[in-house]
Amino acid sequence: MSSLSIQCPCGRYIADASEFKLIFLKKELNEIDILCPNDNCYLRELGYIKFEMKEGKPTFKEATFYPPFVTWNVSQLGKEEANQRLKQMLKDIVTKHITWELLTKAEAK
C-alpha cells in the first residue's frame, strides 16, 4: 500500500491512477467510465470523465468520482487528505492515462 493510495469500499487499495480501468462505452454522451480494478467489486463504476468534441477534437469537460467512493475515502483518510488524493488521481487519469487521439478516431467512425 502506497502512502498516497486510496481505497475502494470493496477493499481494493489503489496506489496509482494507472490501476483504474477506463471504459469508453457511452460514445453518444462523450463519457469515459472509471472502474474499480477489482473485477468482483460490488460498486464497479467509481466515477466518470466527460469531454466534448470541438472541431473534431476531444476537449476535457469534467471528471468526478461518485459519492460512495468519495465518502468511503473521506471516512478513512479525513476530508482534506481524501479530497487531495482523489483530485490527484483524477488529474493523473486525465493527463497521463487517456489517449485523447484515440477518441478523435472513435468519433470519426
C-alpha positions in Angstrom: 0.0 0.0 0.0 1.4 3.4 -1.1 1.3 6.3 1.3 -0.8 8.1 -1.3 -3.2 5.3 -2.0 -6.9 5.4 -1.8 -9.3 2.5 -1.2 -12.5 1.3 -2.8 -15.2 0.2 -0.4 -14.7 -3.3 -1.8 -11.3 -3.3 0.0 -9.1 -2.8 -3.1 -6.3 -0.3 -2.5 -5.4 1.8 -5.5 -1.9 3.3 -5.3 -1.7 4.7 -8.9 -4.2 6.1 -11.4 -3.0 3.6 -13.9 -4.7 0.8 -11.9 -8.2 2.1 -12.7 -10.0 0.5 -15.7 -11.2 3.1 -18.2 -14.1 2.2 -20.5 -15.4 4.3 -23.4 -18.9 2.8 -23.7 -21.0 6.0 -23.7 -19.9 7.4 -27.0 -23.1 9.4 -27.6 -22.6 11.0 -24.1 -18.9 11.7 -24.6 -18.2 9.9 -21.3 -15.5 7.6 -20.1 -16.3 5.4 -17.1 -13.8 4.9 -14.3 -14.0 1.3 -13.0 -12.5 -0.3 -9.9 -9.6 -2.6 -10.7 -11.2 -5.3 -8.7 -13.4 -7.4 -11.1 -15.5 -8.6 -8.1 -16.2 -5.1 -6.8 -19.9 -4.5 -5.9 -19.7 -0.8 -6.8 -17.7 -1.4 -10.1 -18.2 2.1 -11.5 -16.4 4.7 -9.4 -16.7 7.8 -11.5 -16.6 9.3 -15.0 -14.8 11.7 -17.2 -16.8 13.9 -19.6 -15.5 15.6 -22.7 -16.9 17.4 -25.7 -15.8 17.3 -29.3 -14.8 20.7 -30.7 -13.7 20.8 -34.3 -13.3 17.0 -34.3 -11.0 17.0 -31.2 -11.9 16.0 -27.7 -11.8 18.7 -25.1 -11.9 17.8 -21.4 -15.0 19.0 -19.6 -15.1 17.4 -16.1 -14.1 14.4 -14.1 -15.6 13.1 -10.9 -15.8 10.2 -8.6 -19.2 9.1 -7.3 -20.3 9.9 -3.7 -19.9 6.3 -2.3 -16.3 6.2 -3.3 -15.5 9.7 -2.1 -17.4 9.2 1.2 -15.5 6.0 1.9 -12.2 7.6 1.4 -13.2 10.7 3.5 -14.1 8.3 6.4 -10.8 6.5 6.1 -8.4 9.5 5.5 -10.2 12.6 6.6 -11.8 15.2 4.2 -8.8 17.2 3.3 -6.4 14.3 2.7 -9.1 12.3 0.8 -10.0 15.2 -1.4 -6.4 15.9 -2.2 -5.6 12.3 -3.1 -8.8 11.8 -5.2 -8.2 15.1 -7.1 -4.7 14.0 -7.9 -5.9 10.6 -9.1 -8.4 12.3 -11.4 -5.8 14.6 -12.7 -3.4 11.8 -13.4 -6.1 9.8 -15.2 -7.0 12.7 -17.5 -3.4 13.8 -18.2 -1.4 10.6 -18.2 -3.7 7.6 -18.9 -6.2 8.7 -21.6 -5.0 8.6 -25.1 -7.1 11.5 -26.4 -6.1 10.9 -30.0 -8.0 7.6 -29.9 -11.2 9.4 -29.0 -10.7 11.5 -32.1 -10.5 8.3 -34.2 -13.6 6.8 -32.4 -15.6 9.9 -33.2 -14.7 9.7 -36.9 -16.2 6.2 -37.2 
